[in-house]
Amino acid sequence: MRIEGSIRHAERGESCEYCVVISITNERGEKIARHVVGVGALQPGEQHKYSFSVDLMPVRAGPERKRN
């Protein structure tokens, strides 16, 4: 999954702050993680672009451990 987007501050007015928040919920709707991954500011007329992706990777078994 990949999402891309941008935000733009209006050409007038004061600077504004923003934060990027990622929230993960399970199949029952219970929140299992929430992280703020970025905080910043936009000046009037400024634009920032963002991308977000989720990658799935197979779980690989590591080498067997010897038991004493």
N, CA, C, O and CB atoms as a CASP TS submission, in Angstrom:
PFRMAT TS
TARGET T0000
AUTHOR 0000-0000-0000
METHOD Language model
MODEL 1
PARENT N/A
ATOM      1  N   MET     1       0.852  -1.162   0.000  1.00  0.00           N
ATOM      2  CA  MET     1       0.000   0.000   0.000  1.00  0.00           C
ATOM      3  C   MET     1       0.901   1.230   0.000  1.00  0.00           C
ATOM      4  O   MET     1       1.913   1.266   0.700  1.00  0.00           O
ATOM      5  CB  MET     1      -0.971  -0.005   1.221  1.00  0.00           C
ATOM      6  N   ARG     2       0.537   2.215  -0.771  1.00  0.00           N
ATOM      7  CA  ARG     2       1.291   3.463  -0.790  1.00  0.00           C
ATOM      8  C   ARG     2       0.306   4.619  -0.968  1.00  0.00           C
ATOM      9  O   ARG     2      -0.568   4.579  -1.834  1.00  0.00           O
ATOM     10  CB  ARG     2       2.370   3.458  -1.929  1.00  0.00           C
ATOM     11  N   ILE     3       0.460   5.634  -0.145  1.00  0.00           N
ATOM     12  CA  ILE     3      -0.375   6.828  -0.208  1.00  0.00           C
ATOM     13  C   ILE     3       0.545   8.028  -0.366  1.00  0.00           C
ATOM     14  O   ILE     3       1.543   8.147   0.346  1.00  0.00           O
ATOM     15  CB  ILE     3      -1.282   6.967   1.065  1.00  0.00           C
ATOM     16  N   GLU     4       0.218   8.908  -1.285  1.00  0.00           N
ATOM     17  CA  GLU     4       0.979  10.140  -1.467  1.00  0.00           C
ATOM     18  C   GLU     4       0.017  11.314  -1.428  1.00  0.00           C
ATOM     19  O   GLU     4      -1.131  11.205  -1.858  1.00  0.00           O
ATOM     20  CB  GLU     4       1.779  10.120  -2.803  1.00  0.00           C
ATOM     21  N   GLY     5       0.489  12.423  -0.915  1.00  0.00           N
ATOM     22  CA  GLY     5      -0.348  13.612  -0.854  1.00  0.00           C
ATOM     23  C   GLY     5       0.475  14.830  -0.514  1.00  0.00           C
ATOM     24  O   GLY     5       1.688  14.747  -0.323  1.00  0.00           O
ATOM     25  N   SER     6      -0.186  15.944  -0.443  1.00  0.00           N
ATOM     26  CA  SER     6       0.504  17.182  -0.096  1.00  0.00           C
ATOM     27  C   SER     6      -0.448  18.089   0.671  1.00  0.00           C
ATOM     28  O   SER     6      -1.669  17.958   0.594  1.00  0.00           O
ATOM     29  CB  SER     6       1.040  17.896  -1.365  1.00  0.00           C
ATOM     30  N   ILE     7       0.149  19.003   1.406  1.00  0.00           N
ATOM     31  CA  ILE     7      -0.628  20.047   2.072  1.00  0.00           C
ATOM     32  C   ILE     7      -0.031  21.381   1.669  1.00  0.00           C
ATOM     33  O   ILE     7       1.179  21.499   1.473  1.00  0.00           O
ATOM     34  CB  ILE     7      -0.631  19.869   3.636  1.00  0.00           C
ATOM     35  N   ARG     8      -0.874  22.371   1.549  1.00  0.00           N
ATOM     36  CA  ARG     8      -0.432  23.712   1.168  1.00  0.00           C
ATOM     37  C   ARG     8      -1.072  24.701   2.118  1.00  0.00           C
ATOM     38  O   ARG     8      -2.257  24.611   2.438  1.00  0.00           O
ATOM     39  CB  ARG     8      -0.796  24.041  -0.318  1.00  0.00           C
ATOM     40  N   HIS     9      -0.265  25.641   2.558  1.00  0.00           N
ATOM     41  CA  HIS     9      -0.762  26.715   3.414  1.00  0.00           C
ATOM     42  C   HIS     9      -1.361  27.791   2.496  1.00  0.00           C
ATOM     43  O   HIS     9      -0.843  28.057   1.411  1.00  0.00           O
ATOM     44  CB  HIS     9       0.390  27.307   4.333  1.00  0.00           C
ATOM     45  N   ALA    10      -2.437  28.390   2.945  1.00  0.00           N
ATOM     46  CA  ALA    10      -3.053  29.482   2.174  1.00  0.00           C
ATOM     47  C   ALA    10      -2.037  30.603   1.949  1.00  0.00           C
ATOM     48  O   ALA    10      -1.108  30.765   2.740  1.00  0.00           O
ATOM     49  CB  ALA    10      -4.312  30.032   2.906  1.00  0.00           C
ATOM     50  N   GLU    11      -2.201  31.346   0.919  1.00  0.00           N
ATOM     51  CA  GLU    11      -1.276  32.426   0.563  1.00  0.00           C
ATOM     52  C   GLU    11      -1.279  33.583   1.560  1.00  0.00           C
ATOM     53  O   GLU    11      -0.407  34.450   1.501  1.00  0.00           O
ATOM     54  CB  GLU    11      -1.617  32.951  -0.805  1.00  0.00           C
ATOM     55  N   ARG    12      -2.226  33.605   2.451  1.00  0.00           N
ATOM     56  CA  ARG    12      -2.323  34.726   3.386  1.00  0.00           C
ATOM     57  C   ARG    12      -2.321  34.200   4.811  1.00  0.00           C
ATOM     58  O   ARG    12      -2.525  33.008   5.044  1.00  0.00           O
ATOM     59  CB  ARG    12      -3.597  35.566   3.118  1.00  0.00           C
ATOM     60  N   GLY    13      -2.096  35.069   5.731  1.00  0.00           N
ATOM     61  CA  GLY    13      -2.185  34.689   7.131  1.00  0.00           C
ATOM     62  C   GLY    13      -0.850  34.337   7.747  1.00  0.00           C
ATOM     63  O   GLY    13       0.211  34.569   7.168  1.00  0.00           O
ATOM     64  N   GLU    14      -0.933  33.769   8.939  1.00  0.00           N
ATOM     65  CA  GLU    14       0.248  33.426   9.713  1.00  0.00           C
ATOM     66  C   GLU    14       0.742  32.027   9.362  1.00  0.00           C
ATOM     67  O   GLU    14       0.073  31.277   8.652  1.00  0.00           O
ATOM     68  CB  GLU    14      -0.049  33.523  11.205  1.00  0.00           C
ATOM     69  N   SER    15       1.918  31.692   9.869  1.00  0.00           N
ATOM     70  CA  SER    15       2.437  30.337   9.751  1.00  0.00           C
ATOM     71  C   SER    15       1.511  29.390  10.502  1.00  0.00           C
ATOM     72  O   SER    15       0.786  29.811  11.403  1.00  0.00           O
ATOM     73  CB  SER    15       3.890  30.244  10.297  1.00  0.00           C
ATOM     74  N   CYS    16       1.533  28.111  10.134  1.00  0.00           N
ATOM     75  CA  CYS    16       0.750  27.130  10.877  1.00  0.00           C
ATOM     76  C   CYS    16       1.614  25.897  11.119  1.00  0.00           C
ATOM     77  O   CYS    16       2.536  25.611  10.355  1.00  0.00           O
ATOM     78  CB  CYS    16      -0.557  26.754  10.112  1.00  0.00           C
ATOM     79  N   GLU    17       1.310  25.185  12.175  1.00  0.00           N
ATOM     80  CA  GLU    17       2.025  23.974  12.527  1.00  0.00           C
ATOM     81  C   GLU    17       1.218  22.761  12.080  1.00  0.00           C
ATOM     82  O   GLU    17      -0.003  22.834  11.937  1.00  0.00           O
ATOM     83  CB  GLU    17       2.304  23.922  14.044  1.00  0.00           C
ATOM     84  N   TYR    18       1.911  21.644  11.860  1.00  0.00           N
ATOM     85  CA  TYR    18       1.244  20.397  11.516  1.00  0.00           C
ATOM     86  C   TYR    18       1.969  19.243  12.203  1.00  0.00           C
ATOM     87  O   TYR    18       3.118  19.384  12.621  1.00  0.00           O
ATOM     88  CB  TYR    18       1.205  20.191   9.974  1.00  0.00           C
ATOM     89  N   CYS    19       1.296  18.111  12.314  1.00  0.00           N
ATOM     90  CA  CYS    19       1.943  16.895  12.794  1.00  0.00           C
ATOM     91  C   CYS    19       1.435  15.727  11.956  1.00  0.00           C
ATOM     92  O   CYS    19       0.294  15.727  11.494  1.00  0.00           O
ATOM     93  CB  CYS    19       1.663  16.662  14.321  1.00  0.00           C
ATOM     94  N   VAL    20       2.293  14.738  11.768  1.00  0.00           N
ATOM     95  CA  VAL    20       1.955  13.536  11.025  1.00  0.00           C
ATOM     96  C   VAL    20       1.786  12.424  12.054  1.00  0.00           C
ATOM     97  O   VAL    20       2.709  12.126  12.812  1.00  0.00           O
ATOM     98  CB  VAL    20       3.057  13.179   9.945  1.00  0.00           C
ATOM     99  N   VAL    21       0.605  11.814  12.077  1.00  0.00           N
ATOM    100  CA  VAL    21       0.283  10.784  13.073  1.00  0.00           C
ATOM    101  C   VAL    21      -0.086   9.498  12.337  1.00  0.00           C
ATOM    102  O   VAL    21      -0.865   9.512  11.383  1.00  0.00           O
ATOM    103  CB  VAL    21      -0.888  11.247  14.017  1.00  0.00           C
ATOM    104  N   ILE    22       0.487   8.387  12.797  1.00  0.00           N
ATOM    105  CA  ILE    22       0.129   7.065  12.272  1.00  0.00           C
ATOM    106  C   ILE    22      -0.560   6.300  13.392  1.00  0.00           C
ATOM    107  O   ILE    22      -0.046   6.213  14.508  1.00  0.00           O
ATOM    108  CB  ILE    22       1.394   6.283  11.737  1.00  0.00           C
ATOM    109  N   SER    23      -1.725   5.748  13.082  1.00  0.00           N
ATOM    110  CA  SER    23      -2.487   4.979  14.061  1.00  0.00           C
ATOM    111  C   SER    23      -2.803   3.619  13.450  1.00  0.00           C
ATOM    112  O   SER    23      -3.240   3.537  12.303  1.00  0.00           O
ATOM    113  CB  SER    23      -3.799   5.728  14.485  1.00  0.00           C
ATOM    114  N   ILE    24      -2.582   2.552  14.215  1.00  0.00           N
ATOM    115  CA  ILE    24      -2.844   1.195  13.741  1.00  0.00           C
ATOM    116  C   ILE    24      -3.881   0.563  14.658  1.00  0.00           C
ATOM    117  O   ILE    24      -3.749   0.607  15.881  1.00  0.00           O
ATOM    118  CB  ILE    24      -1.531   0.339  13.699  1.00  0.00           C
ATOM    119  N   THR    25      -4.920  -0.030  14.055  1.00  0.00           N
ATOM    120  CA  THR    25      -5.953  -0.721  14.831  1.00  0.00           C
ATOM    121  C   THR    25      -6.050  -2.169  14.355  1.00  0.00           C
ATOM    122  O   THR    25      -5.722  -2.483  13.211  1.00  0.00           O
ATOM    123  CB  THR    25      -7.335  -0.001  14.696  1.00  0.00           C
ATOM    124  N   ASN    26      -6.504  -3.039  15.250  1.00  0.00           N
ATOM    125  CA  ASN    26      -6.696  -4.435  14.856  1.00  0.00           C
ATOM    126  C   ASN    26      -8.081  -4.615  14.242  1.00  0.00           C
ATOM    127  O   ASN    26      -8.818  -3.645  14.066  1.00  0.00           O
ATOM    128  CB  ASN    26      -6.514  -5.379  16.070  1.00  0.00           C
ATOM    129  N   GLU    27      -8.433  -5.862  13.914  1.00  0.00           N
ATOM    130  CA  GLU    27      -9.708  -6.135  13.238  1.00  0.00           C
ATOM    131  C   GLU    27     -10.923  -5.816  14.095  1.00  0.00           C
ATOM    132  O   GLU    27     -12.027  -5.684  13.567  1.00  0.00           O
ATOM    133  CB  GLU    27      -9.765  -7.578  12.820  1.00  0.00           C
ATOM    134  N   ARG    28     -10.743  -5.688  15.413  1.00  0.00           N
ATOM    135  CA  ARG    28     -11.848  -5.329  16.315  1.00  0.00           C
ATOM    136  C   ARG    28     -11.951  -3.822  16.536  1.00  0.00           C
ATOM    137  O   ARG    28     -12.798  -3.360  17.300  1.00  0.00           O
ATOM    138  CB  ARG    28     -11.675  -6.028  17.656  1.00  0.00           C
ATOM    139  N   GLY    29     -11.082  -3.053  15.862  1.00  0.00           N
ATOM    140  CA  GLY    29     -11.102  -1.606  16.007  1.00  0.00           C
ATOM    141  C   GLY    29     -10.334  -1.096  17.210  1.00  0.00           C
ATOM    142  O   GLY    29     -10.401   0.090  17.530  1.00  0.00           O
ATOM    143  N   GLU    30      -9.603  -1.979  17.883  1.00  0.00           N
ATOM    144  CA  GLU    30      -8.818  -1.586  19.052  1.00  0.00           C
ATOM    145  C   GLU    30      -7.485  -0.997  18.599  1.00  0.00           C
ATOM    146  O   GLU    30      -6.788  -1.590  17.775  1.00  0.00           O
ATOM    147  CB  GLU    30      -8.589  -2.795  19.997  1.00  0.00           C
ATOM    148  N   LYS    31      -7.136   0.162  19.135  1.00  0.00           N
ATOM    149  CA  LYS    31      -5.880   0.791  18.764  1.00  0.00           C
ATOM    150  C   LYS    31      -4.723   0.010  19.360  1.00  0.00           C
ATOM    151  O   LYS    31      -4.686  -0.218  20.569  1.00  0.00           O
ATOM    152  CB  LYS    31      -5.842   2.258  19.226  1.00  0.00           C
ATOM    153  N   ILE    32      -3.768  -0.406  18.515  1.00  0.00           N
ATOM    154  CA  ILE    32      -2.620  -1.158  19.008  1.00  0.00           C
ATOM    155  C   ILE    32      -1.318  -0.356  18.903  1.00  0.00           C
ATOM    156  O   ILE    32      -0.307  -0.737  19.493  1.00  0.00           O
ATOM    157  CB  ILE    32      -2.487  -2.464  18.239  1.00  0.00           C
ATOM    158  N   ALA    33      -1.339   0.743  18.158  1.00  0.00           N
ATOM    159  CA  ALA    33      -0.154   1.608  18.084  1.00  0.00           C
ATOM    160  C   ALA    33      -0.565   2.982  17.583  1.00  0.00           C
ATOM    161  O   ALA    33      -1.479   3.113  16.768  1.00  0.00           O
ATOM    162  CB  ALA    33       0.935   0.992  17.158  1.00  0.00           C
ATOM    163  N   ARG    34       0.121   4.002  18.079  1.00  0.00           N
ATOM    164  CA  ARG    34      -0.084   5.378  17.626  1.00  0.00           C
ATOM    165  C   ARG    34       1.248   6.099  17.778  1.00  0.00           C
ATOM    166  O   ARG    34       1.828   6.124  18.864  1.00  0.00           O
ATOM    167  CB  ARG    34      -1.233   6.103  18.441  1.00  0.00           C
ATOM    168  N   HIS    35       1.728   6.684  16.690  1.00  0.00           N
ATOM    169  CA  HIS    35       3.022   7.363  16.718  1.00  0.00           C
ATOM    170  C   HIS    35       2.940   8.688  15.981  1.00  0.00           C
ATOM    171  O   HIS    35       2.368   8.772  14.894  1.00  0.00           O
ATOM    172  CB  HIS    35       4.114   6.478  16.101  1.00  0.00           C
ATOM    173  N   VAL    36       3.509   9.710  16.575  1.00  0.00           N
ATOM    174  CA  VAL    36       3.700  10.985  15.890  1.00  0.00           C
ATOM    175  C   VAL    36       5.060  10.878  15.214  1.00  0.00           C
ATOM    176  O   VAL    36       6.078  10.724  15.889  1.00  0.00           O
ATOM    177  CB  VAL    36       3.618  12.235  16.889  1.00  0.00           C
ATOM    178  N   VAL    37       5.086  10.957  13.899  1.00  0.00           N
ATOM    179  CA  VAL    37       6.332  10.744  13.165  1.00  0.00           C
ATOM    180  C   VAL    37       6.917  12.024  12.583  1.00  0.00           C
ATOM    181  O   VAL    37       8.019  12.005  12.033  1.00  0.00           O
ATOM    182  CB  VAL    37       6.103   9.759  12.060  1.00  0.00           C
ATOM    183  N   GLY    38       6.206  13.119  12.695  1.00  0.00           N
ATOM    184  CA  GLY    38       6.748  14.367  12.191  1.00  0.00           C
ATOM    185  C   GLY    38       5.953  15.553  12.681  1.00  0.00           C
ATOM    186  O   GLY    38       4.727  15.504  12.780  1.00  0.00           O
ATOM    187  N   VAL    39       6.663  16.610  12.984  1.00  0.00           N
ATOM    188  CA  VAL    39       6.057  17.866  13.404  1.00  0.00           C
ATOM    189  C   VAL    39       6.793  18.962  12.651  1.00  0.00           C
ATOM    190  O   VAL    39       8.016  18.919  12.515  1.00  0.00           O
ATOM    191  CB  VAL    39       6.134  18.073  14.976  1.00  0.00           C
ATOM    192  N   GLY    40       6.062  19.924  12.172  1.00  0.00           N
ATOM    193  CA  GLY    40       6.713  20.999  11.429  1.00  0.00           C
ATOM    194  C   GLY    40       5.825  22.209  11.315  1.00  0.00           C
ATOM    195  O   GLY    40       4.787  22.306  11.970  1.00  0.00           O
ATOM    196  N   ALA    41       6.246  23.130  10.476  1.00  0.00           N
ATOM    197  CA  ALA    41       5.493  24.368  10.257  1.00  0.00           C
ATOM    198  C   ALA    41       5.474  24.691   8.772  1.00  0.00           C
ATOM    199  O   ALA    41       6.406  24.361   8.037  1.00  0.00           O
ATOM    200  CB  ALA    41       6.106  25.547  11.064  1.00  0.00           C
ATOM    201  N   LEU    42       4.418  25.329   8.350  1.00  0.00           N
ATOM    202  CA  LEU    42       4.287  25.813   6.975  1.00  0.00           C
ATOM    203  C   LEU    42       4.173  27.325   6.997  1.00  0.00           C
ATOM    204  O   LEU    42       3.408  27.893   7.777  1.00  0.00           O
ATOM    205  CB  LEU    42       3.056  25.177   6.265  1.00  0.00           C
ATOM    206  N   GLN    43       4.926  27.952   6.152  1.00  0.00           N
ATOM    207  CA  GLN    43       4.827  29.395   5.970  1.00  0.00           C
ATOM    208  C   GLN    43       3.750  29.657   4.918  1.00  0.00           C
ATOM    209  O   GLN    43       3.461  28.771   4.113  1.00  0.00           O
ATOM    210  CB  GLN    43       6.209  30.019   5.544  1.00  0.00           C
ATOM    211  N   PRO    44       3.152  30.838   4.902  1.00  0.00           N
ATOM    212  CA  PRO    44       2.142  31.149   3.882  1.00  0.00           C
ATOM    213  C   PRO    44       2.682  30.878   2.474  1.00  0.00           C
ATOM    214  O   PRO    44       3.778  31.313   2.123  1.00  0.00           O
ATOM    215  CB  PRO    44       1.693  32.623   4.003  1.00  0.00           C
ATOM    216  N   GLY    45       1.893  30.152   1.676  1.00  0.00           N
ATOM    217  CA  GLY    45       2.275  29.822   0.308  1.00  0.00           C
ATOM    218  C   GLY    45       3.161  28.592   0.174  1.00  0.00           C
ATOM    219  O   GLY    45       3.432  28.160  -0.946  1.00  0.00           O
ATOM    220  N   GLU    46       3.619  28.016   1.275  1.00  0.00           N
ATOM    221  CA  GLU    46       4.514  26.866   1.238  1.00  0.00           C
ATOM    222  C   GLU    46       3.724  25.557   1.110  1.00  0.00           C
ATOM    223  O   GLU    46       2.595  25.453   1.592  1.00  0.00           O
ATOM    224  CB  GLU    46       5.393  26.838   2.498  1.00  0.00           C
ATOM    225  N   GLN    47       4.332  24.563   0.456  1.00  0.00           N
ATOM    226  CA  GLN    47       3.704  23.254   0.282  1.00  0.00           C
ATOM    227  C   GLN    47       4.704  22.173   0.655  1.00  0.00           C
ATOM    228  O   GLN    47       5.888  22.276   0.335  1.00  0.00           O
ATOM    229  CB  GLN    47       3.200  23.059  -1.177  1.00  0.00           C
ATOM    230  N   HIS    48       4.220  21.127   1.338  1.00  0.00           N
ATOM    231  CA  HIS    48       5.028  19.950   1.657  1.00  0.00           C
ATOM    232  C   HIS    48       4.340  18.721   1.079  1.00  0.00           C
ATOM    233  O   HIS    48       3.114  18.618   1.104  1.00  0.00           O
ATOM    234  CB  HIS    48       5.233  19.801   3.200  1.00  0.00           C
ATOM    235  N   LYS    49       5.139  17.786   0.556  1.00  0.00           N
ATOM    236  CA  LYS    49       4.614  16.528   0.021  1.00  0.00           C
ATOM    237  C   LYS    49       4.977  15.406   0.975  1.00  0.00           C
ATOM    238  O   LYS    49       6.014  15.446   1.638  1.00  0.00           O
ATOM    239  CB  LYS    49       5.169  16.241  -1.409  1.00  0.00           C
ATOM    240  N   TYR    50       4.104  14.397   1.037  1.00  0.00           N
ATOM    241  CA  TYR    50       4.280  13.272   1.933  1.00  0.00           C
ATOM    242  C   TYR    50       3.996  11.982   1.196  1.00  0.00           C
ATOM    243  O   TYR    50       3.205  11.952   0.254  1.00  0.00           O
ATOM    244  CB  TYR    50       3.377  13.403   3.160  1.00  0.00           C
ATOM    245  N   SER    51       4.647  10.916   1.631  1.00  0.00           N
ATOM    246  CA  SER    51       4.294   9.586   1.151  1.00  0.00           C
ATOM    247  C   SER    51       4.321   8.634   2.341  1.00  0.00           C
ATOM    248  O   SER    51       5.110   8.797   3.272  1.00  0.00           O
ATOM    249  CB  SER    51       5.268   9.109   0.017  1.00  0.00           C
ATOM    250  N   PHE    52       3.456   7.653   2.289  1.00  0.00           N
ATOM    251  CA  PHE    52       3.308   6.674   3.354  1.00  0.00           C
ATOM    252  C   PHE    52       3.178   5.311   2.687  1.00  0.00           C
ATOM    253  O   PHE    52       2.421   5.164   1.728  1.00  0.00           O
ATOM    254  CB  PHE    52       2.068   6.994   4.275  1.00  0.00           C
ATOM    255  N   SER    53       3.899   4.322   3.177  1.00  0.00           N
ATOM    256  CA  SER    53       3.782   2.993   2.592  1.00  0.00           C
ATOM    257  C   SER    53       3.812   1.938   3.682  1.00  0.00           C
ATOM    258  O   SER    53       4.389   2.125   4.753  1.00  0.00           O
ATOM    259  CB  SER    53       4.904   2.743   1.575  1.00  0.00           C
ATOM    260  N   VAL    54       3.167   0.821   3.369  1.00  0.00           N
ATOM    261  CA  VAL    54       3.170  -0.346   4.248  1.00  0.00           C
ATOM    262  C   VAL    54       3.629  -1.518   3.388  1.00  0.00           C
ATOM    263  O   VAL    54       3.040  -1.790   2.342  1.00  0.00           O
ATOM    264  CB  VAL    54       1.739  -0.613   4.903  1.00  0.00           C
ATOM    265  N   ASP    55       4.671  -2.207   3.823  1.00  0.00           N
ATOM    266  CA  ASP    55       5.210  -3.344   3.091  1.00  0.00           C
ATOM    267  C   ASP    55       5.038  -4.610   3.924  1.00  0.00           C
ATOM    268  O   ASP    55       5.233  -4.588   5.140  1.00  0.00           O
ATOM    269  CB  ASP    55       6.701  -3.117   2.737  1.00  0.00           C
ATOM    270  N   LEU    56       4.674  -5.708   3.274  1.00  0.00           N
ATOM    271  CA  LEU    56       4.580  -7.005   3.943  1.00  0.00           C
ATOM    272  C   LEU    56       5.801  -7.825   3.563  1.00  0.00           C
ATOM    273  O   LEU    56       6.199  -7.868   2.399  1.00  0.00           O
ATOM    274  CB  LEU    56       3.260  -7.753   3.561  1.00  0.00           C
ATOM    275  N   MET    57       6.388  -8.475   4.559  1.00  0.00           N
ATOM    276  CA  MET    57       7.566  -9.304   4.328  1.00  0.00           C
ATOM    277  C   MET    57       7.353 -10.653   4.994  1.00  0.00           C
ATOM    278  O   MET    57       6.857 -10.715   6.119  1.00  0.00           O
ATOM    279  CB  MET    57       8.854  -8.617   4.864  1.00  0.00           C
ATOM    280  N   PRO    58       7.723 -11.736   4.313  1.00  0.00           N
ATOM    281  CA  PRO    58       7.566 -13.049   4.949  1.00  0.00           C
ATOM    282  C   PRO    58       8.502 -13.168   6.146  1.00  0.00           C
ATOM    283  O   PRO    58       9.603 -12.616   6.153  1.00  0.00           O
ATOM    284  CB  PRO    58       7.843 -14.186   3.935  1.00  0.00           C
ATOM    285  N   VAL    59       8.043 -13.898   7.154  1.00  0.00           N
ATOM    286  CA  VAL    59       8.866 -14.156   8.335  1.00  0.00           C
ATOM    287  C   VAL    59       9.766 -15.337   7.996  1.00  0.00           C
ATOM    288  O   VAL    59       9.292 -16.408   7.616  1.00  0.00           O
ATOM    289  CB  VAL    59       7.982 -14.447   9.621  1.00  0.00           C
ATOM    290  N   ARG    60      11.027 -15.131   8.134  1.00  0.00           N
ATOM    291  CA  ARG    60      11.981 -16.202   7.845  1.00  0.00           C
ATOM    292  C   ARG    60      12.525 -16.734   9.161  1.00  0.00           C
ATOM    293  O   ARG    60      12.908 -15.972  10.049  1.00  0.00           O
ATOM    294  CB  ARG    60      13.139 -15.701   6.925  1.00  0.00           C
ATOM    295  N   ALA    61      12.551 -18.045   9.265  1.00  0.00           N
ATOM    296  CA  ALA    61      13.098 -18.668  10.471  1.00  0.00           C
ATOM    297  C   ALA    61      14.605 -18.466  10.496  1.00  0.00           C
ATOM    298  O   ALA    61      15.282 -18.617   9.479  1.00  0.00           O
ATOM    299  CB  ALA    61      12.744 -20.182  10.530  1.00  0.00           C
ATOM    300  N   GLY    62      15.116 -18.125  11.657  1.00  0.00           N
ATOM    301  CA  GLY    62      16.546 -17.957  11.819  1.00  0.00           C
ATOM    302  C   GLY    62      17.217 -19.308  11.992  1.00  0.00           C
ATOM    303  O   GLY    62      16.545 -20.339  12.020  1.00  0.00           O
ATOM    304  N   PRO    63      18.534 -19.309  12.107  1.00  0.00           N
ATOM    305  CA  PRO    63      19.240 -20.577  12.311  1.00  0.00           C
ATOM    306  C   PRO    63      18.819 -21.220  13.628  1.00  0.00           C
ATOM    307  O   PRO    63      18.531 -20.534  14.610  1.00  0.00           O
ATOM    308  CB  PRO    63      20.765 -20.359  12.291  1.00  0.00           C
ATOM    309  N   GLU    64      18.789 -22.540  13.627  1.00  0.00           N
ATOM    310  CA  GLU    64      18.416 -23.259  14.853  1.00  0.00           C
ATOM    311  C   GLU    64      19.441 -23.044  15.929  1.00  0.00           C
ATOM    312  O   GLU    64      20.642 -23.010  15.661  1.00  0.00           O
ATOM    313  CB  GLU    64      18.254 -24.749  14.585  1.00  0.00           C
ATOM    314  N   ARG    65      18.966 -22.899  17.161  1.00  0.00           N
ATOM    315  CA  ARG    65      19.870 -22.731  18.299  1.00  0.00           C
ATOM    316  C   ARG    65      20.159 -24.087  18.910  1.00  0.00           C
ATOM    317  O   ARG    65      19.280 -24.942  19.022  1.00  0.00           O
ATOM    318  CB  ARG    65      19.268 -21.771  19.359  1.00  0.00           C
ATOM    319  N   LYS    66      21.404 -24.265  19.301  1.00  0.00           N
ATOM    320  CA  LYS    66      21.777 -25.504  19.981  1.00  0.00           C
ATOM    321  C   LYS    66      21.348 -25.413  21.438  1.00  0.00           C
ATOM    322  O   LYS    66      21.509 -24.376  22.082  1.00  0.00           O
ATOM    323  CB  LYS    66      23.309 -25.771  19.869  1.00  0.00           C
ATOM    324  N   ARG    67      20.805 -26.501  21.943  1.00  0.00           N
ATOM    325  CA  ARG    67      20.424 -26.568  23.357  1.00  0.00           C
ATOM    326  C   ARG    67      21.477 -27.348  24.102  1.00  0.00           C
ATOM    327  O   ARG    67      21.932 -28.390  23.629  1.00  0.00           O
ATOM    328  CB  ARG    67      19.023 -27.217  23.543  1.00  0.00           C
ATOM    329  N   ASN    68      21.869 -26.860  25.254  1.00  0.00           N
ATOM    330  CA  ASN    68      22.864 -27.563  26.061  1.00  0.00           C
ATOM    331  C   ASN    68      22.200 -28.465  27.055  1.00  0.00           C
ATOM    332  O   ASN    68      22.880 -29.142  27.825  1.00  0.00           O
ATOM    333  CB  ASN    68      23.772 -26.587  26.778  1.00  0.00           C
TER
END
